[in-house]
């Protein structure tokens, strides 16, 4: 799983049946401090996340297809949690 921040949404009036009922959100991967850490990706939302939310994303096709219950769905990345806070212990 990866931390990310929702930065926008994608509107699609026509999409495959496997994607029906899910919002598609733009997610900026972030490190534990909230700093940008990679390229923006699109993810299906399963938890009703919104713009500005810190989220947990999975970027693995088999896991995503299991969540939607369709072994042939063209899905790779999904939002599976909304993060309330991140705690890190100081090293040393």
Protein Blocks (a to p, Z undefined) as FASTA:
>chain_A
ZZdddfbdcddfbdcfklgoiacdddddddfkopacbdddddddfklpaehiacdddddf
klmmmmnopakbccfbdcfbdcfbdcdddeZZ
